[in-house]
């Protein structure tokens, strides 16, 4: 698992083999949490075409849909990565940040 790109204070893009994961920093007035999801083939293709600006848009959509809030009707809620993937993502981000 490695960090490929990041949007300051908003998201990290990571790669594990052929899989791309987006870790979004969600911040609501009452909650702050990370939300990690695997990019689907359509999202991955849009990223390859448009790069970081597409991830800015996708992260914004995830953030404002509030997928981690109880009762949310976010279309992203069911895409939350498994806990072991989230742990790998968090470790990769920590290592990346430590390298500066």
Rosetta blueprint (number, residue, H / E / L):
1 X L
2 X E
3 X E
4 X E
5 X E
6 X E
7 X E
8 X L
9 X L
10 X L
11 X E
12 X E
13 X E
14 X E
15 X E
16 X E
17 X L
18 X L
19 X E
20 X E
21 X E
22 X E
23 X E
24 X E
25 X E
26 X E
27 X E
28 X E
29 X L
30 X L
31 X E
32 X E
33 X E
34 X E
35 X E
36 X E
37 X E
38 X E
39 X L
40 X L
41 X H
42 X H
43 X H
44 X H
45 X H
46 X H
47 X H
48 X H
49 X H
50 X H
51 X L
52 X H
53 X H
54 X H
55 X H
56 X H
57 X H
58 X H
59 X H
60 X H
61 X H
62 X H
63 X H
64 X H
65 X H
66 X L
67 X L
68 X L
69 X L
70 X L
71 X L
72 X L
73 X L
74 X L
75 X L
76 X L
77 X H
78 X H
79 X H
80 X E
81 X L
82 X L
83 X H
84 X H
85 X H
86 X H
87 X H
88 X H
89 X H
90 X H
91 X H
92 X H
93 X H
94 X H
95 X H
96 X H
97 X H
98 X H
99 X H
100 X L
